[in-house]
Each structure stands twice: as C-alpha cells, then as structure tokens.
Amino acid sequence: MRLGLDGRVAVVGGASAGLGYAVAETLAAEGARVLIVSRSEARIDQAVARLRERSGDAVAGLAADLTDPATPELVVATARRLFGPPTILVANGGGPPAMPAVDASADDLEAACRLLLLPVERLLRAVLPGMREAGWGRIVAITSIAVLEPQPGLVLSNSLRAAVTGYLKSVADEVARDGITVNSVCPGFTATERLDELARAMAQRQGVSPEAVLAGWAGRAPVARLLAPEEVAAAVAFLCSAPASGLTGVALPVDGGLRRALV
C-alpha cells in the first residue's frame, strides 16, 4: 500500500529519540518532508544528521520547548519557511513523573496539564488554518495505553492523557468536513528511554531492579515482549496517510494485545 505522503510537510514533536524519532524516520522514508522538534539543540542536531543519512535534505530540526506558549507558532513558521505549510502534525513529547494518585498534588496535576494538554491545543491551533486552506490534514497525538486502561502508579499520565484524548475527539468532530482527520495512538510498553525512566522510578518504590520491572511489563502483553518504537511509528504513519481518510476520532492501541477489552 502506498501511503500518499510524497511531498507532504510534517511536523513531529519530541523527535530527537524514541517514538518521535521513529515516526520522523518512517514519514521521511515515505517521502514526506519532516521538521523534527525537541528541546535539546545537541540531540536534535544529532537526530537530523542520522535522518539525513537516509532521507537527505527532506529533514530539518528545530530546538524548541513545546511547553512554551510561543513555540507552536514558531514551529509552523519554520516548517513553512523550509518546506511549505505543514499538513501533518504528530504531537508527541515527554511524560510526567510516575507517582500514585494519593501522592499527586494540585501542583503536580497543573504541571502535567502544561506538559501534556496545553502544547497539543496550541499546536493544533497553529496548524489548523493551513490545513483548512489546503483542504487536507492529518493530526496524530502519541499518548499512552493508560488512556484506555489506567496504569498503576501513573496517575498524571492516566489523567492528562485522557484529557488530551477527549480534546482530540472534540476537534475531530469539528474539522472532519475540512478534510482533516484527528486521531491518537496509544502505545503499550515500548522500548524507549522514557520507559527506562519509568522502570527506574517504579523499581525504587518497589525495592526491586529496573530490569525486573521491565521484564514484568514485557510479560503482561500476549506478545510477551516490549514493542519496538518502529512498530508504533508504522501505525502513526498509516494514520497520517491518504488511505486513512476514513479514520478520525480514534484512539488506537498499539500495545501487543495488552488491553483486554473487546472494544
């Protein structure tokens, strides 16, 4: 299947490593021109260099903090200057600290809102005018399986990623007639630096090794392993594609069968 991404301009957040990097690599391989965004200038430069080895000048980078209210407009302006108006947005970023609900304060919840929800709203507000003008757009947020099945010790992710999903569903209903789809991908336990961080935090609370935590997570899914970032990226790329025009308002689990619900 051809995804119809040749020449499309994509913006991918949190793309210096992990899931964001894998998504950028996949989109560029499908012919998209990709602007990757991350806070660390050194890491974004390294990521761009690696991606250009495969995709040439179709990839550029921007070091910027997506929690800064001014950044989304800067991102869109940069993409437009380098490649043209973006019609693909992959909203992705870091996650909040791991903690149980009884330990989470109002300040913790507010900080998680600034990290997870508000950057998505600002990015959508920045890209939607151009997508509406083009009559075509693909918006995909990378959230977590915690949206569909809350995970122990991750109250901030459970709460705010669910809020992101509700927001995206509302937007999806309002822009579908403009040729714009809005979806999210909910990864299960995936082998990334972020998962290693969560494993260390869990291990410290439980008095076990991080390796034991990771092994326990891997064993929970029917596939009996951690997913690779590339597996999640493939699902994101499909939702960004021309053939996925009939899918909108969907929260798609990519979790190796971890979620047991029928629907």
N, C-alpha and C positions, 0 to 999 in steps of 0.2 A: 504494500500500500504506500502510495506517495502522500506525504503529509501536506504538500502545497505550501511550504514555508520559504521557498526560494525568494530572496529579496525582502522578506518581511523584516521589520525592525523590532527587536525585542529588548526589553529591559529586565534584568534578573537581579534581584536583591540578595544580599548575603552570599555572594558568589565567589569569594576567594578560596573556598574549600567546601567540602561536604556536599550536601544536597544541591545547594545553589550552583556550585561549580559543575556538578554532574549535569544539571539541567542546561547550563550555558553550553557545555561541550556538546550535548545532544542536539540542541537547537542549531548551533553553528554547523554541525555535521549535516543537518538537514537543509542548509542553505540560508538560514536566517543571518542577519547582521545583528550582533549582540553587544549591548552595553552592559557590563557587569559592574556592580556596586558593592563596596564593602568599606568598613571604617579604616582599615589599616592600609596605608599607601604602599608599604613594602609588600604586604601579602597580595594586594590587588595587582601590583606590577608583576609579581611572580606568576600569578594566575594568568594574566594576559599573555605573558611570554609563553607559557605552556600551551595555551589555547591557540595562539598564533602559529605554533609549530604545525598544527593540523589544519587550521582554517584561515591562515593568513590574516590580511587586514580586515576581515569581516568581524573582528572582535576588538573592542576597546574597553577601557576601565575608567572608573571614577571613584576616588577615595572620598567618601562622604558618610555622615552619620544619618541614617534614615529616621532616627528619633528626633532630629532637628526639624522643626516645622517648615523651615525654608528649603530643605533638601529635595523633596519631591519635585518642585518646580525646576530646580537646578538640574535634576536628573533628566527630566523631559527636555529641557532646553539643550542639554549636552547631547542627548540622543538625536535630537532634531538637527543639530549643527553637524554632527559627524556622519549620520546615516539617513536622516529623514524622520518624519513623525512616527513614534512608536505605535504599533497596533497590537503588540503582545506585551503583556506585563506579567511577570512571575514575582509575586510578593513573597519574600522569604527573609528571615532574619534570625537572630539569636533567640534563645528561650530564656525564661525566667528561672530563678533559683528553685531547686527542689525543696519542698517543705510540706509537712502535714497541715491540714486545714486549721487545727487548733493553735498552730504557731503563727499563722499568717495574720498580719496586722492590716489596718486600713491603708497604711503607707505602702505595704507590700503590694496590695491589690492595685493601688493607684499607679505604682511604678510599673507593674505588669501591664496595665492599660496603656501607659505611654510607650511601652516596648512592643506590644503585640497588636493592639487595636488601632491606635491613632495613626501609626505610619501607613497602615493599609488604607484607611479612609483618605488620607492626604494623597497617597499615590493614585488612588482611583480618581479622585477629584482632578488631579493633574493630567491624567491620560485620557479621560473620557471625552473631552471636547474634540481631540484629534481623531479618536476612534469614531465618534459620531459623524464627523465630517467625512471620514473615509467610508462610512457605512459598513465597517468590519472591525472587529476587535476580539481579542482573547485575553481574559484575565484569569489567572490561576493563582491561588494562595496555597502555600505549603503550610499546613497546620500540624495535626497530630492525631493519632488514633484515640487520644484522650478526648477528642470531640465526641466520638461515638461510644467510647467505653472508658469512663474516667479511671485514671491510674492512681494507685496508692502513692501517697507522698508527693503528688504533683498538683496540689490544689490550684496554684496560679495558672499553670498550663490548662488544667481541666476547665477553669472558669473563663479565662480570657480568650482562649482559642474557640470555645463555644460561642462567645460573643462575636468573634470575627466571623464565624460561620453564619450566625443569624444575620449579621450585617450584609454579608455577601449574597445571601439568599434574597434579601430585600432588594438589593441593587440589581440582581439578575432579573427579577420580575420587571423592573422598570426600564431596562435597556435592551431587552431581547428584541424588540421591534426595530432597533437601530442596527441589527446585525452583530451585536456584541454578546458573547457568552461570558458568564462569570461562574467559576467553579473553584473547588478546593480539592487538594489531595491530602489524605490523612495517613502519613507513614506510620507503620509499626516500628518495631525495634530495628534500627538501621545502623550499620557500622560507620559512625561518624565521630568526629571529635566531641560533638555535643553529647552523644551517648556515653562516651568515656567519662565526661564530666559528671553526668548524672550517676553513673555507676560508682564513681569515687564518693560522691555525696551520700548515696544510699549505703555504701559499704561502711562508711564512717559511723552512720547512725546504727547500723545493724551489727557492727563488730565483726564483719567478715571481709574478705578480699574483694576488690573490684572485679577480679576475674570470676569469682563465684557469682556475683550479681549478674554479670553479662551472660554467664552460662545459664543462669536461671531464666533470664529474659529470652534467650535463644530457644530454650526448651518449651516455652509456653505456646508457641505457634506450631501448627501442624507441620510446617516445613522444617522445624527443628533446627533453625539457624537464624542468624541475623541477616537481614536483607542487605544487598549492596546498594549504594547510592544510585548506581546506574539503573537499577530496577524501578526505583521511584521516578527517576528522570524520564524514563520511557513513557510512563503514564502521564506525566506532566506534558511532555511533548505532544502526545496524542490529543490531549485536551486543548492544546494550542493550535491544533491543525485545522485545515479546511474540512476534512471528513467528520470532524467532531461538532459540526454546526448544530446538530440536534440535541446536544448535551449542554444544559445550563441549569444553574441552581443545585448542582450535585456536589456532595461531599464524598469523594471516592476513597475508600480504604485501600491502601497498598501495604498489606501487613502480613503476608504469608499465611493468611487464614486465622490470624489471632482473634479477630472479632467473631463471636459465635452466633450472633443474632441472624435470623433468616432474612430480615430486610433492614 
